[in-house]
Amino acid sequence: MPEAKATSQVRGKREVASTNYAVLFVSITPSDNLRHPNRQTISSKHEFLAPNEIKDVRVNPRKNVLAIDVIRQASLLALTRATDFDGIKVRAHIPLNKDMVVGVIYNVDISIHCGDLPMLIKAVSDHSNIVQVSRLSNSRCVKIVFKGDTLPSHVKSHTLRNPAEQPP
């Protein structure tokens, strides 16, 4: 009798990198609670902003934050236009990637327009790339977002070297 050979075949699956894209919503007035609106109605009302893109609506009741997860990154900006959830005024926030770090420089002249800041502030070293530069309201503080996981010690603004510090 011929011997039966046991054959096992291993099929490999390609792991698709799952990157979650989310928009966080925070209530403008602290007394409003984002736990009260229904998640299904929020999803259906915002489906016209990002059709077939909303994956999940999550609520963190302790921090009073509502997060909407989407499939593609392109629909994030469309969802940031939402300003109201069932009568609760909210502001949108897109969180940074894990490979980004934020720094602050102080004593930047107020007369410099916000649109001119990205042209004036440059990275000192080649391995620290600046992603975003923005002024914190009308103050002398400027927030800088760097690509990478380390904060550089200095940045160059016009002709000066300013220390980049972690925000408080």
C-alpha positions in Angstrom: 0.0 0.0 0.0 1.5 3.3 -1.0 2.3 5.7 1.8 0.2 8.8 2.0 2.3 11.9 2.1 1.2 14.6 4.3 1.6 17.9 2.6 1.1 21.2 4.3 0.9 24.3 2.5 1.5 27.6 4.2 -0.1 30.6 2.5 1.3 33.9 3.4 -0.9 36.9 3.8 0.4 40.3 3.0 0.1 42.5 6.0 -1.5 45.8 4.9 -0.2 48.7 7.0 -3.2 49.9 8.9 -2.9 53.6 9.4 -5.8 55.1 11.2 -6.7 58.6 10.2 -8.8 60.4 12.8 -10.2 63.8 13.5 -10.7 64.8 17.1 -13.5 67.1 18.2 -13.4 69.1 21.4 -16.3 71.1 22.8 -15.8 74.8 22.8 -17.7 75.3 26.1 -16.4 73.0 28.8 -19.9 72.5 30.3 -21.1 70.7 27.1 -20.7 66.9 27.2 -19.9 65.1 23.9 -21.1 61.8 25.4 -24.8 62.9 24.9 -25.0 63.0 21.0 -25.8 59.7 19.4 -22.9 58.2 17.5 -25.1 56.9 14.7 -26.7 60.3 14.0 -23.3 61.9 14.0 -22.0 59.4 11.5 -25.0 59.7 9.2 -25.0 63.6 9.4 -21.4 63.8 8.4 -21.6 61.2 5.7 -22.1 63.9 3.1 -18.8 65.5 4.0 -16.9 62.3 3.5 -19.1 59.8 1.7 -18.3 56.1 2.5 -15.2 57.2 4.4 -16.3 57.2 8.1 -15.0 54.0 9.7 -15.9 54.6 13.4 -17.1 57.3 15.8 -15.5 57.0 19.3 -16.2 59.0 22.4 -13.8 59.5 25.3 -16.1 60.6 28.1 -13.3 61.3 30.6 -11.5 63.8 28.3 -14.8 64.9 26.6 -13.3 64.2 23.2 -15.1 62.7 20.2 -13.0 61.0 17.5 -14.1 60.2 13.9 -11.9 57.6 12.2 -11.9 57.6 8.4 -10.5 55.4 5.8 -8.5 57.8 3.7 -6.4 60.8 4.7 -8.0 63.0 2.0 -11.3 63.1 3.9 -9.8 64.5 7.1 -9.9 68.1 5.9 -13.5 67.8 4.8 -14.5 66.6 8.3 -12.7 69.5 10.0 -15.4 71.8 8.6 -17.9 70.4 11.1 -18.6 72.9 13.9 -21.8 71.5 15.5 -22.9 68.2 16.9 -26.5 68.2 17.9 -26.3 71.8 19.1 -22.9 71.4 20.8 -20.3 73.8 19.3 -17.0 71.9 18.6 -13.6 72.6 17.2 -11.7 70.1 15.1 -8.2 68.9 15.7 -6.1 66.6 13.5 -3.5 64.8 15.7 0.1 64.6 14.5 1.7 61.4 13.3 3.8 59.5 15.7 7.0 60.4 13.8 6.5 64.1 14.5 7.7 66.3 17.4 6.6 69.8 18.4 8.9 72.6 19.6 8.4 76.2 20.6 10.6 79.2 20.1 10.1 82.4 22.1 10.7 86.1 21.5 9.8 86.2 17.8 8.9 89.7 16.7 5.1 90.3 16.6 5.4 92.5 13.5 6.4 89.4 11.4 3.3 88.2 9.6 2.3 84.5 10.1 2.6 83.8 6.4 6.3 84.9 6.4 7.3 82.7 9.3 7.9 79.5 7.3 10.3 81.3 5.0 12.2 82.9 7.9 12.6 79.9 10.2 14.9 77.1 8.9 16.4 74.0 10.5 20.0 74.1 11.5 20.8 70.5 10.6 20.0 68.6 7.5 18.4 65.6 9.4 15.6 67.7 11.1 12.9 68.8 8.6 10.4 71.5 9.5 6.9 70.4 8.6 4.8 73.3 10.0 5.4 76.8 11.5 2.6 78.8 13.2 2.3 81.6 15.7 0.5 80.8 19.0 -2.4 83.4 18.8 -1.0 86.9 19.0 2.0 86.1 21.2 5.7 86.2 20.6 5.8 82.3 20.7 6.0 80.2 17.5 5.1 76.5 17.3 7.3 74.4 15.0 6.5 70.8 14.0 9.5 68.7 13.0 9.6 65.4 11.2 11.3 62.8 13.2 11.4 61.7 16.8 13.9 64.1 18.3 13.7 67.8 18.9 16.7 69.7 17.5 18.5 72.0 19.9 18.3 75.1 17.7 16.6 76.6 14.7 17.7 79.5 12.6 15.3 82.4 12.3 16.5 85.0 9.8 20.1 85.4 11.1 19.7 84.3 14.7 20.0 80.9 16.3 17.0 80.3 18.6 16.8 77.3 21.0 13.9 75.0 20.2 12.2 74.0 23.5 9.4 71.6 24.3 6.1 73.4 24.8 4.9 73.6 28.4 
